[in-house]
Amino acid sequence: MRVNIPHTMRAIEISRPGGPEVLQPVTRPVPVPGAGQIVIGLAHAGVNRPDALQREGRYAPPAGASDLPGLEGAGRVVAVGAGVTRWRIGDRVCALLPGGGYAQCALTEADHALPIPEGLSPAQAACLPETFFTVWTNVVLRGRLRAGARFLVHGGASGIGTTAIQLARVMGARVFATAGTDEKCAALLDLGAERAINYRTEDFVAALQAEGGADLILDMVGGDYLPRNVEALADDGRLVQIAFLQGAEVKLNFAEVMVRRLTITGSTLRPQSKAAKAAIARDLERHVWPHLASGRIAPVMDSAFPLERAVEAHARLESSAHIGKIVLDIPED
């Protein structure tokens, strides 16, 4: 079933690998849902680091996914495929997307969509899926965060960081976070971090060692942060790696890992199976969506840009001046 929607739509494509300037407006066919899928008429789409990596040619979409960037968005269901029973035309949803979010309509698995939490706008909801799916997977499932644990998140002012701080806080953890300016550090304290460490002027290793070491570290920096993270961990601590902004290769003495019984793990979200993502969606709706509806957790929004100004949105993302999420506002016509 589908509403009477046009056969074509406005979108932003990656014309060639490169910088933000390679993002170009195009007209594309509106996707058609297969069995178990829905099409969302997007009002807003989140802008994330993986979008920039894809733009640079370093993060290819999985087989069968749209080549358009964009891994999350929010809007209304405009078409449903065979076998879809939960969603109906007109339902307000946000969703994790396999790609294709920089467009007026996007295709996704019905089980990867969630209702927009009560009290949140579609723009706020568009900030949720990519970051919350990622944080839940890596902090709760892989990292096994528990109440009272000392948790360090690097890149605390990013979309991932602001999400991780709030989720860990409501779970009762002691939250420590790093950022590159005093302004960002102040924002992290407001979000509930016990300590915000300006990595340009302070040593996060010393700060965590003074507290007894981190039980869990969430890192997206990589490079020379890896051996320093190992130093900052408490015995039996866990390091979860989700990105490598400073490089994926580094020299590490694994004797310390063995002697201190440390765990180093990591994951990326996009290659995971449809079933795994559906399970994460169910977990989020059960355990996290009530906190969003109550206001205990809220997406931190940095800025919004019209779809046709996606180049500027990517420039803002790569400036690292933002605090929280950047979104694209998508026109209806």
Phi and psi restraints in degrees (value plus and minus 20) as a CYANA .aco file:
   2 ARG   PHI    -172.7  -132.7
   2 ARG   PSI     131.0   171.0
   3 VAL   PHI     -96.6   -56.6
   3 VAL   PSI     152.5   192.5
   4 ASN   PHI     -98.1   -58.1
   4 ASN   PSI      68.3   108.3
   5 ILE   PHI    -133.3   -93.3
   5 ILE   PSI     136.6   176.6
   6 PRO   PHI     -82.0   -42.0
   6 PRO   PSI     142.6   182.6
   7 HIS   PHI    -106.1   -66.1
   7 HIS   PSI     -33.4     6.6
   8 THR   PHI    -146.4  -106.4
   8 THR   PSI     143.2   183.2
   9 MET   PHI    -168.0  -128.0
   9 MET   PSI     140.1   180.1
  10 ARG   PHI    -102.5   -62.5
  10 ARG   PSI     123.7   163.7
  11 ALA   PHI    -173.6  -133.6
  11 ALA   PSI     149.0   189.0
  12 ILE   PHI    -139.5   -99.5
  12 ILE   PSI     102.9   142.9
  13 GLU   PHI    -133.5   -93.5
  13 GLU   PSI     143.9   183.9
  14 ILE   PHI    -112.1   -72.1
  14 ILE   PSI      86.1   126.1
  15 SER   PHI     -91.6   -51.6
  15 SER   PSI     -48.6    -8.6
  16 ARG   PHI    -188.9  -148.9
  16 ARG   PSI     139.9   179.9
  17 PRO   PHI     -82.6   -42.6
  17 PRO   PSI     117.9   157.9
  18 GLY   PHI     143.7   183.7
  18 GLY   PSI    -177.5  -137.5
  19 GLY   PHI    -100.3   -60.3
  19 GLY   PSI    -193.8  -153.8
  20 PRO   PHI     -74.8   -34.8
  20 PRO   PSI     -48.6    -8.6
  21 GLU   PHI     -85.1   -45.1
  21 GLU   PSI     -34.7     5.3
  22 VAL   PHI    -100.9   -60.9
  22 VAL   PSI     -25.0    15.0
  23 LEU   PHI     -96.6   -56.6
  23 LEU   PSI     100.4   140.4
  24 GLN   PHI    -149.3  -109.3
  24 GLN   PSI     119.8   159.8
  25 PRO   PHI     -91.9   -51.9
  25 PRO   PSI     119.6   159.6
  26 VAL   PHI    -164.3  -124.3
  26 VAL   PSI     150.5   190.5
  27 THR   PHI    -130.8   -90.8
  27 THR   PSI     109.7   149.7
  28 ARG   PHI    -148.1  -108.1
  28 ARG   PSI     138.1   178.1
  29 PRO   PHI     -86.5   -46.5
  29 PRO   PSI     124.2   164.2
  30 VAL   PHI     -90.2   -50.2
  30 VAL   PSI     111.2   151.2
  31 PRO   PHI     -85.8   -45.8
  31 PRO   PSI     133.9   173.9
  32 VAL   PHI    -134.2   -94.2
  32 VAL   PSI     109.5   149.5
  33 PRO   PHI     -94.9   -54.9
  33 PRO   PSI     120.9   160.9
  34 GLY   PHI    -112.9   -72.9
  34 GLY   PSI    -190.8  -150.8
  35 ALA   PHI     -79.8   -39.8
  35 ALA   PSI     111.4   151.4
  36 GLY   PHI      58.5    98.5
  36 GLY   PSI     -10.6    29.4
  37 GLN   PHI    -136.5   -96.5
  37 GLN   PSI     141.2   181.2
  38 ILE   PHI    -152.4  -112.4
  38 ILE   PSI     137.6   177.6
  39 VAL   PHI    -132.0   -92.0
  39 VAL   PSI     111.6   151.6
  40 ILE   PHI    -128.5   -88.5
  40 ILE   PSI     108.0   148.0
  41 GLY   PHI     -99.2   -59.2
  41 GLY   PSI      84.1   124.1
  42 LEU   PHI     -97.7   -57.7
  42 LEU   PSI     117.0   157.0
  43 ALA   PHI    -119.2   -79.2
  43 ALA   PSI     -49.4    -9.4
  44 HIS   PHI    -169.9  -129.9
  44 HIS   PSI     132.9   172.9
  45 ALA   PHI    -156.7  -116.7
  45 ALA   PSI     120.7   160.7
  46 GLY   PHI     -99.2   -59.2
  46 GLY   PSI     130.3   170.3
  47 VAL   PHI    -131.6   -91.6
  47 VAL   PSI     105.8   145.8
  48 ASN   PHI    -154.4  -114.4
  48 ASN   PSI     140.7   180.7
  49 ARG   PHI     -74.6   -34.6
  49 ARG   PSI     -60.3   -20.3
  50 PRO   PHI     -78.9   -38.9
  50 PRO   PSI     -48.5    -8.5
  51 ASP   PHI     -82.8   -42.8
  51 ASP   PSI     -61.3   -21.3
  52 ALA   PHI     -87.8   -47.8
  52 ALA   PSI     -58.7   -18.7
  53 LEU   PHI     -84.0   -44.0
  53 LEU   PSI     -61.1   -21.1
  54 GLN   PHI     -82.9   -42.9
  54 GLN   PSI     -61.8   -21.8
  55 ARG   PHI     -79.7   -39.7
  55 ARG   PSI     -54.5   -14.5
  56 GLU   PHI    -101.3   -61.3
  56 GLU   PSI     -25.2    14.8
  57 GLY   PHI      66.3   106.3
  57 GLY   PSI       0.2    40.2
  58 ARG   PHI    -134.9   -94.9
  58 ARG   PSI     -10.2    29.8
  59 TYR   PHI    -172.6  -132.6
  59 TYR   PSI      59.5    99.5
  60 ALA   PHI     -89.8   -49.8
  60 ALA   PSI     123.1   163.1
  61 PRO   PHI     -87.8   -47.8
  61 PRO   PSI     131.7   171.7
  62 PRO   PHI     -87.2   -47.2
  62 PRO   PSI     142.0   182.0
  63 ALA   PHI     -76.6   -36.6
  63 ALA   PSI     112.1   152.1
  64 GLY   PHI      68.7   108.7
  64 GLY   PSI     -31.5     8.5
  65 ALA   PHI    -105.0   -65.0
  65 ALA   PSI     138.7   178.7
  66 SER   PHI     -80.6   -40.6
  66 SER   PSI     124.8   164.8
  67 ASP   PHI    -102.6   -62.6
  67 ASP   PSI     -26.8    13.2
  68 LEU   PHI     -93.1   -53.1
  68 LEU   PSI     125.0   165.0
  69 PRO   PHI     -91.7   -51.7
  69 PRO   PSI     147.3   187.3
  70 GLY   PHI      95.3   135.3
  70 GLY   PSI      90.3   130.3
  71 LEU   PHI    -130.8   -90.8
  71 LEU   PSI     -15.3    24.7
  72 GLU   PHI    -180.2  -140.2
  72 GLU   PSI     134.0   174.0
  73 GLY   PHI    -191.7  -151.7
  73 GLY   PSI     155.1   195.1
  74 ALA   PHI    -164.5  -124.5
  74 ALA   PSI     128.1   168.1
  75 GLY   PHI     152.4   192.4
  75 GLY   PSI    -163.9  -123.9
  76 ARG   PHI    -141.4  -101.4
  76 ARG   PSI     125.1   165.1
  77 VAL   PHI     -87.6   -47.6
  77 VAL   PSI     108.2   148.2
  78 VAL   PHI    -137.0   -97.0
  78 VAL   PSI     -31.1     8.9
  79 ALA   PHI    -177.9  -137.9
  79 ALA   PSI     123.8   163.8
  80 VAL   PHI    -149.2  -109.2
  80 VAL   PSI     120.7   160.7
  81 GLY   PHI    -108.5   -68.5
  81 GLY   PSI     154.8   194.8
  82 ALA   PHI     -79.5   -39.5
  82 ALA   PSI     119.3   159.3
  83 GLY   PHI      66.2   106.2
  83 GLY   PSI     -25.9    14.1
  84 VAL   PHI    -102.4   -62.4
  84 VAL   PSI     100.6   140.6
  85 THR   PHI    -133.9   -93.9
  85 THR   PSI     -44.5    -4.5
  86 ARG   PHI     -95.6   -55.6
  86 ARG   PSI     -61.5   -21.5
  87 TRP   PHI    -120.8   -80.8
  87 TRP   PSI     124.1   164.1
  88 ARG   PHI    -144.6  -104.6
  88 ARG   PSI     140.3   180.3
  89 ILE   PHI     -74.5   -34.5
  89 ILE   PSI     110.0   150.0
  90 GLY   PHI      77.6   117.6
  90 GLY   PSI     -31.9     8.1
  91 ASP   PHI     -82.7   -42.7
  91 ASP   PSI     119.4   159.4
  92 ARG   PHI    -107.0   -67.0
  92 ARG   PSI     101.3   141.3
  93 VAL   PHI    -160.0  -120.0
  93 VAL   PSI     139.7   179.7
  94 CYS   PHI    -141.5  -101.5
  94 CYS   PSI     137.1   177.1
  95 ALA   PHI    -175.3  -135.3
  95 ALA   PSI     129.6   169.6
  96 LEU   PHI     -98.8   -58.8
  96 LEU   PSI     112.4   152.4
  97 LEU   PHI    -135.5   -95.5
  97 LEU   PSI     126.4   166.4
  98 PRO   PHI     -95.5   -55.5
  98 PRO   PSI     -26.4    13.6
  99 GLY   PHI     128.9   168.9
  99 GLY   PSI     153.3   193.3
 100 GLY   PHI      71.1   111.1
 100 GLY   PSI     -10.1    29.9
 101 GLY   PHI     -94.0   -54.0
 101 GLY   PSI     -40.1    -0.1
 102 TYR   PHI    -105.4   -65.4
 102 TYR   PSI      43.5    83.5
 103 ALA   PHI    -182.7  -142.7
 103 ALA   PSI     147.5   187.5
 104 GLN   PHI     -94.2   -54.2
 104 GLN   PSI     -45.1    -5.1
 105 CYS   PHI    -156.3  -116.3
 105 CYS   PSI     125.4   165.4
 106 ALA   PHI    -159.3  -119.3
 106 ALA   PSI     125.3   165.3
 107 LEU   PHI    -118.9   -78.9
 107 LEU   PSI     118.3   158.3
 108 THR   PHI    -174.6  -134.6
 108 THR   PSI     147.2   187.2
 109 GLU   PHI     -89.6   -49.6
 109 GLU   PSI     117.8   157.8
 110 ALA   PHI     -78.5   -38.5
 110 ALA   PSI     -53.4   -13.4
 111 ASP   PHI     -96.5   -56.5
 111 ASP   PSI     -24.7    15.3
 112 HIS   PHI    -120.0   -80.0
 112 HIS   PSI     -15.2    24.8
 113 ALA   PHI    -121.1   -81.1
 113 ALA   PSI     131.8   171.8
 114 LEU   PHI    -155.8  -115.8
 114 LEU   PSI     131.6   171.6
 115 PRO   PHI     -85.7   -45.7
 115 PRO   PSI     126.8   166.8
 116 ILE   PHI     -86.3   -46.3
 116 ILE   PSI     103.7   143.7
 117 PRO   PHI     -77.4   -37.4
 117 PRO   PSI     123.7   163.7
 118 GLU   PHI     -76.1   -36.1
 118 GLU   PSI     112.0   152.0
 119 GLY   PHI      71.5   111.5
 119 GLY   PSI     -29.9    10.1
 120 LEU   PHI    -118.0   -78.0
 120 LEU   PSI     124.9   164.9
 121 SER   PHI    -100.5   -60.5
 121 SER   PSI     141.8   181.8
 122 PRO   PHI     -77.8   -37.8
 122 PRO   PSI     -54.5   -14.5
 123 ALA   PHI     -84.8   -44.8
 123 ALA   PSI     -62.2   -22.2
 124 GLN   PHI     -85.3   -45.3
 124 GLN   PSI     -61.3   -21.3
 125 ALA   PHI     -84.4   -44.4
 125 ALA   PSI     -51.1   -11.1
 126 ALA   PHI     -86.0   -46.0
 126 ALA   PSI     -36.9     3.1
 127 CYS   PHI    -104.1   -64.1
 127 CYS   PSI     -27.7    12.3
 128 LEU   PHI    -107.1   -67.1
 128 LEU   PSI     -71.7   -31.7
 129 PRO   PHI     -80.3   -40.3
 129 PRO   PSI     -74.5   -34.5
 130 GLU   PHI     -79.7   -39.7
 130 GLU   PSI     -64.1   -24.1
 131 THR   PHI     -94.5   -54.5
 131 THR   PSI     -62.4   -22.4
 132 PHE   PHI     -92.4   -52.4
 132 PHE   PSI     -57.6   -17.6
 133 PHE   PHI     -80.1   -40.1
 133 PHE   PSI     -64.0   -24.0
 134 THR   PHI     -86.0   -46.0
 134 THR   PSI     -67.8   -27.8
 135 VAL   PHI     -86.7   -46.7
 135 VAL   PSI     -63.2   -23.2
 136 TRP   PHI     -80.0   -40.0
 136 TRP   PSI     -66.3   -26.3
 137 THR   PHI     -79.4   -39.4
 137 THR   PSI     -67.1   -27.1
 138 ASN   PHI    -111.1   -71.1
 138 ASN   PSI     -52.8   -12.8
 139 VAL   PHI    -107.8   -67.8
 139 VAL   PSI     -63.2   -23.2
 140 VAL   PHI    -110.5   -70.5
 140 VAL   PSI     -70.8   -30.8
 141 LEU   PHI     -98.0   -58.0
 141 LEU   PSI     -74.9   -34.9
 142 ARG   PHI    -100.0   -60.0
 142 ARG   PSI     -59.2   -19.2
 143 GLY   PHI    -103.7   -63.7
 143 GLY   PSI     -37.1     2.9
 144 ARG   PHI      33.8    73.8
 144 ARG   PSI      26.6    66.6
 145 LEU   PHI     -83.8   -43.8
 145 LEU   PSI     118.6   158.6
 146 ARG   PHI    -152.2  -112.2
 146 ARG   PSI     140.9   180.9
 147 ALA   PHI     -77.7   -37.7
 147 ALA   PSI     118.0   158.0
 148 GLY   PHI      66.8   106.8
 148 GLY   PSI     -32.4     7.6
 149 ALA   PHI     -90.5   -50.5
 149 ALA   PSI     129.4   169.4
 150 ARG   PHI    -109.0   -69.0
 150 ARG   PSI      95.6   135.6
 151 PHE   PHI    -138.8   -98.8
 151 PHE   PSI     104.9   144.9
 152 LEU   PHI    -132.4   -92.4
 152 LEU   PSI     107.3   147.3
 153 VAL   PHI    -139.2   -99.2
 153 VAL   PSI     105.8   145.8
 154 HIS   PHI    -105.2   -65.2
 154 HIS   PSI     137.4   177.4
 155 GLY   PHI      42.2    82.2
 155 GLY   PSI      25.0    65.0
 156 GLY   PHI     -82.3   -42.3
 156 GLY   PSI     -42.3    -2.3
 157 ALA   PHI    -109.8   -69.8
 157 ALA   PSI     -22.5    17.5
 158 SER   PHI     -96.6   -56.6
 158 SER   PSI     153.2   193.2
 159 GLY   PHI     -79.4   -39.4
 159 GLY   PSI     -63.9   -23.9
 160 ILE   PHI     -82.6   -42.6
 160 ILE   PSI     -65.7   -25.7
 161 GLY   PHI     -83.7   -43.7
 161 GLY   PSI     -67.0   -27.0
 162 THR   PHI     -85.2   -45.2
 162 THR   PSI     -52.6   -12.6
 163 THR   PHI     -89.3   -49.3
 163 THR   PSI     -66.7   -26.7
 164 ALA   PHI     -82.8   -42.8
 164 ALA   PSI     -60.1   -20.1
 165 ILE   PHI     -79.9   -39.9
 165 ILE   PSI     -67.4   -27.4
 166 GLN   PHI     -89.0   -49.0
 166 GLN   PSI     -62.4   -22.4
 167 LEU   PHI     -84.5   -44.5
 167 LEU   PSI     -63.6   -23.6
 168 ALA   PHI     -84.5   -44.5
 168 ALA   PSI     -55.9   -15.9
 169 ARG   PHI     -83.2   -43.2
 169 ARG   PSI     -66.3   -26.3
 170 VAL   PHI     -90.9   -50.9
 170 VAL   PSI     -38.9     1.1
 171 MET   PHI    -104.2   -64.2
 171 MET   PSI     -24.6    15.4
 172 GLY   PHI      69.7   109.7
 172 GLY   PSI      -5.9    34.1
 173 ALA   PHI    -100.9   -60.9
 173 ALA   PSI     140.1   180.1
 174 ARG   PHI    -109.9   -69.9
 174 ARG   PSI      99.9   139.9
 175 VAL   PHI    -127.4   -87.4
 175 VAL   PSI     108.7   148.7
 176 PHE   PHI    -141.5  -101.5
 176 PHE   PSI     124.4   164.4
 177 ALA   PHI    -166.7  -126.7
 177 ALA   PSI     131.0   171.0
 178 THR   PHI    -131.0   -91.0
 178 THR   PSI     130.4   170.4
 179 ALA   PHI    -176.8  -136.8
 179 ALA   PSI     148.8   188.8
 180 GLY   PHI    -120.5   -80.5
 180 GLY   PSI     -20.6    19.4
 181 THR   PHI    -160.5  -120.5
 181 THR   PSI     138.1   178.1
 182 ASP   PHI     -85.2   -45.2
 182 ASP   PSI     -54.5   -14.5
 183 GLU   PHI     -81.5   -41.5
 183 GLU   PSI     -65.3   -25.3
 184 LYS   PHI     -85.2   -45.2
 184 LYS   PSI     -61.0   -21.0
 185 CYS   PHI     -80.1   -40.1
 185 CYS   PSI     -60.1   -20.1
 186 ALA   PHI     -82.7   -42.7
 186 ALA   PSI     -59.1   -19.1
 187 ALA   PHI     -84.7   -44.7
 187 ALA   PSI     -56.7   -16.7
 188 LEU   PHI     -88.9   -48.9
 188 LEU   PSI     -56.1   -16.1
 189 LEU   PHI     -83.8   -43.8
 189 LEU   PSI     -59.5   -19.5
 190 ASP   PHI     -83.2   -43.2
 190 ASP   PSI     -50.1   -10.1
 191 LEU   PHI     -98.5   -58.5
 191 LEU   PSI     -33.0     7.0
 192 GLY   PHI     101.6   141.6
 192 GLY   PSI     -17.3    22.7
 193 ALA   PHI     -86.4   -46.4
 193 ALA   PSI     117.8   157.8
 194 GLU   PHI     -92.0   -52.0
 194 GLU   PSI     -55.6   -15.6
 195 ARG   PHI    -164.6  -124.6
 195 ARG   PSI     110.8   150.8
 196 ALA   PHI    -133.7   -93.7
 196 ALA   PSI     104.9   144.9
 197 ILE   PHI    -130.0   -90.0
 197 ILE   PSI      97.7   137.7
 198 ASN   PHI     -97.2   -57.2
 198 ASN   PSI      86.7   126.7
 199 TYR   PHI     -88.2   -48.2
 199 TYR   PSI     -32.0     8.0
 200 ARG   PHI    -100.6   -60.6
 200 ARG   PSI     -42.4    -2.4
 201 THR   PHI    -143.6  -103.6
 201 THR   PSI     -30.6     9.4
 202 GLU   PHI    -149.7  -109.7
 202 GLU   PSI     138.4   178.4
 203 ASP   PHI    -120.3   -80.3
 203 ASP   PSI      91.1   131.1
 204 PHE   PHI     -86.4   -46.4
 204 PHE   PSI     -47.2    -7.2
 205 VAL   PHI     -83.1   -43.1
 205 VAL   PSI     -69.9   -29.9
 206 ALA   PHI     -82.6   -42.6
 206 ALA   PSI     -60.2   -20.2
 207 ALA   PHI     -82.0   -42.0
 207 ALA   PSI     -62.0   -22.0
 208 LEU   PHI     -95.9   -55.9
 208 LEU   PSI     -56.9   -16.9
 209 GLN   PHI     -81.9   -41.9
 209 GLN   PSI     -54.3   -14.3
 210 ALA   PHI     -85.3   -45.3
 210 ALA   PSI     -41.2    -1.2
 211 GLU   PHI    -116.6   -76.6
 211 GLU   PSI     -19.3    20.7
 212 GLY   PHI      82.3   122.3
 212 GLY   PSI     -17.3    22.7
 213 GLY   PHI      72.7   112.7
 213 GLY   PSI     136.2   176.2
 214 ALA   PHI    -104.7   -64.7
 214 ALA   PSI     115.7   155.7
 215 ASP   PHI     -97.4   -57.4
 215 ASP   PSI     -48.5    -8.5
 216 LEU   PHI    -168.0  -128.0
 216 LEU   PSI     115.7   155.7
 217 ILE   PHI    -145.4  -105.4
 217 ILE   PSI     111.6   151.6
 218 LEU   PHI    -127.5   -87.5
 218 LEU   PSI      99.1   139.1
 219 ASP   PHI    -147.5  -107.5
 219 ASP   PSI     118.3   158.3
 220 MET   PHI    -144.1  -104.1
 220 MET   PSI     -11.8    28.2
 221 VAL   PHI    -111.4   -71.4
 221 VAL   PSI     -70.3   -30.3
 222 GLY   PHI      50.3    90.3
 222 GLY   PSI    -172.2  -132.2
 223 GLY   PHI      37.5    77.5
 223 GLY   PSI    -156.1  -116.1
 224 ASP   PHI     -93.2   -53.2
 224 ASP   PSI     -22.3    17.7
 225 TYR   PHI     -89.5   -49.5
 225 TYR   PSI     -44.8    -4.8
 226 LEU   PHI     -80.9   -40.9
 226 LEU   PSI     -74.2   -34.2
 227 PRO   PHI     -85.2   -45.2
 227 PRO   PSI     -50.3   -10.3
 228 ARG   PHI     -89.9   -49.9
 228 ARG   PSI     -57.2   -17.2
 229 ASN   PHI     -81.9   -41.9
 229 ASN   PSI     -60.1   -20.1
 230 VAL   PHI     -80.1   -40.1
 230 VAL   PSI     -62.1   -22.1
 231 GLU   PHI     -82.5   -42.5
 231 GLU   PSI     -55.6   -15.6
 232 ALA   PHI     -99.1   -59.1
 232 ALA   PSI     -33.8     6.2
 233 LEU   PHI     -96.6   -56.6
 233 LEU   PSI     126.8   166.8
 234 ALA   PHI     -96.1   -56.1
 234 ALA   PSI     142.3   182.3
 235 ASP   PHI     -74.9   -34.9
 235 ASP   PSI     120.2   160.2
 236 ASP   PHI      48.1    88.1
 236 ASP   PSI      -5.5    34.5
 237 GLY   PHI     -95.2   -55.2
 237 GLY   PSI     147.2   187.2
 238 ARG   PHI    -148.8  -108.8
 238 ARG   PSI     112.4   152.4
 239 LEU   PHI    -132.6   -92.6
 239 LEU   PSI     104.2   144.2
 240 VAL   PHI    -134.2   -94.2
 240 VAL   PSI     100.5   140.5
 241 GLN   PHI    -122.9   -82.9
 241 GLN   PSI     106.2   146.2
 242 ILE   PHI    -140.7  -100.7
 242 ILE   PSI     -26.1    13.9
 243 ALA   PHI    -185.2  -145.2
 243 ALA   PSI     149.8   189.8
 244 PHE   PHI    -158.8  -118.8
 244 PHE   PSI      49.9    89.9
 245 LEU   PHI     -84.3   -44.3
 245 LEU   PSI     -44.3    -4.3
 246 GLN   PHI    -131.4   -91.4
 246 GLN   PSI      -0.3    39.7
 247 GLY   PHI      91.9   131.9
 247 GLY   PSI     127.5   167.5
 248 ALA   PHI    -118.5   -78.5
 248 ALA   PSI     -25.4    14.6
 249 GLU   PHI    -136.1   -96.1
 249 GLU   PSI     113.7   153.7
 250 VAL   PHI    -178.0  -138.0
 250 VAL   PSI     133.8   173.8
 251 LYS   PHI    -107.5   -67.5
 251 LYS   PSI     112.6   152.6
 252 LEU   PHI    -161.5  -121.5
 252 LEU   PSI     114.9   154.9
 253 ASN   PHI    -105.2   -65.2
 253 ASN   PSI      87.1   127.1
 254 PHE   PHI     -99.2   -59.2
 254 PHE   PSI     -25.7    14.3
 255 ALA   PHI     -80.7   -40.7
 255 ALA   PSI     -60.6   -20.6
 256 GLU   PHI     -86.0   -46.0
 256 GLU   PSI     -57.5   -17.5
 257 VAL   PHI     -80.0   -40.0
 257 VAL   PSI     -63.6   -23.6
 258 MET   PHI     -90.7   -50.7
 258 MET   PSI     -68.0   -28.0
 259 VAL   PHI     -83.6   -43.6
 259 VAL   PSI     -57.8   -17.8
 260 ARG   PHI    -115.9   -75.9
 260 ARG   PSI     -15.7    24.3
 261 ARG   PHI      38.7    78.7
 261 ARG   PSI      25.2    65.2
 262 LEU   PHI    -105.0   -65.0
 262 LEU   PSI     134.9   174.9
 263 THR   PHI    -139.0   -99.0
 263 THR   PSI     106.5   146.5
 264 ILE   PHI    -137.0   -97.0
 264 ILE   PSI     101.2   141.2
 265 THR   PHI    -163.9  -123.9
 265 THR   PSI    -195.0  -155.0
 266 GLY   PHI     154.4   194.4
 266 GLY   PSI     152.5   192.5
 267 SER   PHI    -183.7  -143.7
 267 SER   PSI     143.0   183.0
 268 THR   PHI    -142.4  -102.4
 268 THR   PSI     128.8   168.8
 269 LEU   PHI    -102.4   -62.4
 269 LEU   PSI     -64.3   -24.3
 270 ARG   PHI     -78.0   -38.0
 270 ARG   PSI     -61.1   -21.1
 271 PRO   PHI     -96.0   -56.0
 271 PRO   PSI     -26.6    13.4
 272 GLN   PHI     -87.9   -47.9
 272 GLN   PSI     137.3   177.3
 273 SER   PHI     -88.1   -48.1
 273 SER   PSI     139.4   179.4
 274 LYS   PHI     -79.0   -39.0
 274 LYS   PSI     -59.6   -19.6
 275 ALA   PHI     -85.3   -45.3
 275 ALA   PSI     -59.7   -19.7
 276 ALA   PHI     -84.0   -44.0
 276 ALA   PSI     -62.1   -22.1
 277 LYS   PHI     -87.3   -47.3
 277 LYS   PSI     -57.3   -17.3
 278 ALA   PHI     -83.2   -43.2
 278 ALA   PSI     -58.7   -18.7
 279 ALA   PHI     -85.3   -45.3
 279 ALA   PSI     -59.4   -19.4
 280 ILE   PHI     -83.2   -43.2
 280 ILE   PSI     -62.5   -22.5
 281 ALA   PHI     -78.6   -38.6
 281 ALA   PSI     -62.5   -22.5
 282 ARG   PHI     -84.0   -44.0
 282 ARG   PSI     -61.8   -21.8
 283 ASP   PHI     -80.6   -40.6
 283 ASP   PSI     -65.0   -25.0
 284 LEU   PHI     -83.5   -43.5
 284 LEU   PSI     -64.4   -24.4
 285 GLU   PHI     -82.7   -42.7
 285 GLU   PSI     -55.7   -15.7
 286 ARG   PHI     -98.3   -58.3
 286 ARG   PSI     -63.5   -23.5
 287 HIS   PHI    -123.5   -83.5
 287 HIS   PSI     -44.8    -4.8
 288 VAL   PHI    -133.1   -93.1
 288 VAL   PSI     -59.7   -19.7
 289 TRP   PHI     -76.4   -36.4
 289 TRP   PSI     -55.7   -15.7
 290 PRO   PHI     -81.5   -41.5
 290 PRO   PSI     -53.3   -13.3
 291 HIS   PHI     -90.5   -50.5
 291 HIS   PSI     -52.8   -12.8
 292 LEU   PHI     -89.1   -49.1
 292 LEU   PSI     -62.0   -22.0
 293 ALA   PHI     -85.4   -45.4
 293 ALA   PSI     -53.2   -13.2
 294 SER   PHI    -102.9   -62.9
 294 SER   PSI     -33.6     6.4
 295 GLY   PHI      69.1   109.1
 295 GLY   PSI     -18.9    21.1
 296 ARG   PHI     -87.2   -47.2
 296 ARG   PSI     -48.6    -8.6
 297 ILE   PHI    -145.8  -105.8
 297 ILE   PSI     120.3   160.3
 298 ALA   PHI    -165.5  -125.5
 298 ALA   PSI     120.0   160.0
 299 PRO   PHI     -84.5   -44.5
 299 PRO   PSI     118.7   158.7
 300 VAL   PHI    -115.2   -75.2
 300 VAL   PSI      97.4   137.4
 301 MET   PHI    -126.1   -86.1
 301 MET   PSI     106.1   146.1
 302 ASP   PHI    -107.4   -67.4
 302 ASP   PSI     -72.1   -32.1
 303 SER   PHI    -184.2  -144.2
 303 SER   PSI     142.2   182.2
 304 ALA   PHI    -151.9  -111.9
 304 ALA   PSI     123.1   163.1
 305 PHE   PHI    -152.1  -112.1
 305 PHE   PSI     124.2   164.2
 306 PRO   PHI     -80.8   -40.8
 306 PRO   PSI     133.0   173.0
 307 LEU   PHI     -71.8   -31.8
 307 LEU   PSI     -62.2   -22.2
 308 GLU   PHI     -89.4   -49.4
 308 GLU   PSI     -29.2    10.8
 309 ARG   PHI    -128.3   -88.3
 309 ARG   PSI      14.5    54.5
 310 ALA   PHI     -80.8   -40.8
 310 ALA   PSI     -49.6    -9.6
 311 VAL   PHI     -78.0   -38.0
 311 VAL   PSI     -64.9   -24.9
 312 GLU   PHI     -88.4   -48.4
 312 GLU   PSI     -55.6   -15.6
 313 ALA   PHI     -82.8   -42.8
 313 ALA   PSI     -61.4   -21.4
 314 HIS   PHI     -89.1   -49.1
 314 HIS   PSI     -56.3   -16.3
 315 ALA   PHI     -83.2   -43.2
 315 ALA   PSI     -60.1   -20.1
 316 ARG   PHI     -83.7   -43.7
 316 ARG   PSI     -64.0   -24.0
 317 LEU   PHI     -78.6   -38.6
 317 LEU   PSI     -66.3   -26.3
 318 GLU   PHI     -99.9   -59.9
 318 GLU   PSI     -30.2     9.8
 319 SER   PHI     -93.9   -53.9
 319 SER   PSI     -39.6     0.4
 320 SER   PHI      40.0    80.0
 320 SER   PSI      -0.6    39.4
 321 ALA   PHI    -107.2   -67.2
 321 ALA   PSI     -30.8     9.2
 322 HIS   PHI     -98.2   -58.2
 322 HIS   PSI     136.2   176.2
 323 ILE   PHI    -143.7  -103.7
 323 ILE   PSI      90.1   130.1
 324 GLY   PHI      72.6   112.6
 324 GLY   PSI    -170.0  -130.0
 325 LYS   PHI    -118.3   -78.3
 325 LYS   PSI     128.8   168.8
 326 ILE   PHI    -129.5   -89.5
 326 ILE   PSI     115.6   155.6
 327 VAL   PHI    -146.4  -106.4
 327 VAL   PSI     138.5   178.5
 328 LEU   PHI    -126.4   -86.4
 328 LEU   PSI     113.0   153.0
 329 ASP   PHI    -112.3   -72.3
 329 ASP   PSI     106.1   146.1
 330 ILE   PHI    -131.2   -91.2
 330 ILE   PSI     105.4   145.4
 331 PRO   PHI     -92.3   -52.3
 331 PRO   PSI     135.4   175.4
 332 GLU   PHI     -98.5   -58.5
 332 GLU   PSI     -53.3   -13.3
